[in-house]
């Protein structure tokens, strides 16, 4: 998991095709489907609802997301596998989002697996969106989403453009978390140092 402070989280991701072979840093080349499966597993391990490719070090326009049968908070601290509550999984290549409702909603609390432990309300998101994307078979798809799921899709699409949810909040919100963010940045730096050392040993 790439953390706040890692440069890959600020890069604009590139389009990809369903037939591409992808190389996640630290791993052998994999198909898009294999990467998507691994992303879903990582997301479940971290108890998340979405994960974008840049968050695992891949600057490509791919994200995964899920709908759960009930509220994650109701099972906080329990060992019940998240997979047992999945209603639907989404794997989206080259997603494009269009708002269907001009009204913005700020009521949901957002967090991010790349910024662990920090949650804030106030991020303005479109309440209803249409999302066009390519599936794992290379076929064009589209769907409409509203409220929380629409927010998840918009959050993940932001990752593909190098935008984090804290960027959409006033500067003083980020300042309030300065100490926590510095710790996360240090963890990101340590990981990148270890990854570089591993790549030198293996190549």
C-alpha positions in Angstrom: 0.0 0.0 0.0 1.5 3.3 -1.0 1.1 6.0 1.6 0.7 9.8 1.7 4.0 11.4 0.6 4.7 8.8 -2.1 5.2 10.5 -5.4 3.1 7.9 -7.3 0.0 9.2 -5.6 0.5 12.6 -7.2 1.0 11.3 -10.8 -1.7 11.5 -13.4 -2.3 7.9 -14.3 -2.2 6.6 -17.9 -4.9 4.8 -19.8 -4.6 1.0 -20.2 -6.1 -1.9 -22.1 -7.6 -5.0 -20.7 -5.0 -7.1 -22.5 -2.0 -5.2 -21.0 0.6 -6.8 -18.8 1.3 -4.7 -15.7 4.3 -4.7 -13.4 3.6 -3.7 -9.9 6.8 -2.6 -8.3 8.2 -5.5 -6.3 6.3 -8.2 -8.3 6.5 -10.0 -11.6 4.4 -8.9 -14.6 0.7 -9.8 -14.2 -2.4 -9.5 -16.3 -4.9 -6.7 -15.6 -7.3 -9.3 -14.1 -4.6 -10.7 -11.8 -3.8 -7.2 -10.6 -7.5 -6.4 -10.1 -7.9 -9.6 -8.0 -4.9 -8.7 -5.9 -6.2 -5.1 -5.4 -9.5 -6.5 -4.2 -7.8 -8.8 -1.7 -5.6 -5.9 -0.5 -8.7 -3.7 -0.1 -10.5 -6.4 1.9 -7.4 -6.9 4.1 -7.4 -3.1 4.8 -11.2 -3.1 5.3 -11.8 -0.6 2.6 -14.5 0.1 0.0 -12.3 1.1 -2.9 -8.7 1.0 -4.1 -7.0 2.7 -7.1 -4.0 1.3 -9.0 -1.7 4.3 -7.9 -2.2 3.1 -4.3 -0.3 0.0 -5.1 2.4 1.8 -7.1 0.8 1.5 -10.6 0.1 4.8 -12.4 -2.6 3.4 -14.6 -6.3 4.3 -14.9 -7.8 1.3 -13.0 -9.7 1.1 -9.7 -11.7 -1.5 -7.8 -14.7 -0.9 -5.5 -17.4 -2.8 -3.7 -20.9 -2.5 -2.3 -21.4 -4.2 1.0 -24.6 -5.6 2.4 -24.6 -3.4 5.4 -22.6 -0.6 7.1 -18.9 -1.5 7.7 -19.0 0.4 11.0 -21.5 -2.1 12.4 -18.8 -4.7 12.3 -15.9 -2.6 13.6 -13.5 -4.9 15.4 -15.2 -8.1 14.4 -13.5 -10.9 12.5 -16.3 -11.5 10.0 -14.7 -11.6 6.5 -15.8 -8.6 4.4 -16.1 -10.8 1.3 -19.1 -12.5 3.0 -21.0 -9.2 2.8 -20.2 -8.1 -0.7 -23.2 -7.3 -2.9 -21.2 -6.4 -6.0 -17.6 -5.9 -7.0 -16.6 -3.3 -9.5 -13.4 -3.3 -11.6 -13.1 -0.2 -13.8 -10.6 0.6 -16.5 -10.3 4.1 -17.9 -13.3 5.4 -16.0 -14.9 8.7 -16.9 -17.5 10.3 -14.5 -20.2 12.8 -15.4 -22.4 14.4 -12.7 -26.1 13.8 -13.2 -27.1 16.1 -10.4 -25.6 19.5 -9.8 -26.3 19.4 -6.1 -23.2 18.6 -4.0 -23.2 16.6 -0.8 -20.7 17.2 2.1 -22.3 15.1 4.8 -20.3 11.8 4.4 -17.1 11.2 6.3 -14.2 10.2 4.0 -11.0 8.4 4.7 -8.3 6.9 2.5 -6.3 3.7 2.8 -3.2 5.7 1.8 -3.8 8.1 4.6 -4.6 5.7 7.5 -6.3 6.9 10.6 -7.5 10.3 9.2 -11.2 10.9 8.5 -13.0 14.1 7.7 -16.4 15.3 6.6 -16.9 18.2 4.2 -15.6 16.9 0.9 -18.1 18.1 -1.7 -19.1 15.3 -4.1 -21.8 15.1 -6.8 -24.8 13.2 -5.3 -25.5 11.3 -8.6 -23.1 10.3 -11.4 -22.9 8.3 -14.5 -19.6 6.4 -14.9 -18.4 5.1 -18.3 -15.6 2.5 -18.2 -14.1 -0.6 -19.8 -14.5 -4.0 -18.1 -12.0 -6.8 -17.8 -13.1 -8.2 -21.1 -12.4 -5.0 -22.8 -16.0 -4.1 -23.2 -17.4 -0.6 -22.7 -19.8 -0.3 -19.8 -21.7 2.4 -18.0 -23.8 2.7 -14.9 -25.3 5.3 -12.6 -24.6 5.6 -8.9 -25.8 7.9 -6.2 -25.0 9.0 -2.6 -22.3 6.9 -1.0 -21.4 4.7 -4.0 -21.2 7.8 -6.2 -18.8 9.3 -3.6 -16.6 6.1 -3.6 -16.3 6.3 -7.4 -15.4 10.0 -7.3 -12.9 9.4 -4.6 -11.2 6.6 -6.6 -11.2 8.6 -9.8 -9.5 11.4 -8.0 -6.6 9.0 -7.2 -6.2 8.5 -11.0 -5.6 12.2 -11.4 -3.2 12.5 -8.4 -5.8 14.1 -6.1 -6.3 13.1 -2.5 -9.4 13.8 -0.5 -7.6 16.2 1.8 -6.9 18.4 -1.2 -10.6 19.1 -1.4 -10.8 20.4 2.1 -9.5 23.8 3.6 -5.8 24.0 4.3 -6.4 24.3 8.0 -7.9 20.7 8.0 -4.6 19.4 6.7 -2.7 21.5 9.2 -4.8 19.9 12.0 -3.3 16.6 11.0 0.2 17.7 10.4 1.9 15.4 13.0 -0.1 12.4 11.8 0.8 13.2 8.1 4.5 13.5 8.9 4.4 10.0 10.4 2.7 8.6 7.4 5.2 10.4 5.1 8.1 8.9 7.0 6.5 5.4 6.6 6.2 6.1 2.9 9.8 7.1 2.6 11.0 4.1 4.5 9.0 1.8 2.2 10.4 3.4 -0.9 13.9 3.0 0.4 13.3 -0.7 1.1 11.7 -1.2 -2.3 14.7 0.4 -4.1 17.1 -1.8 -2.1 15.0 -4.9 -3.0 15.0 -4.0 -6.7 18.8 -3.6 -6.7 19.3 -7.0 -5.1 16.9 -8.7 -7.6 18.2 -7.0 -10.7 
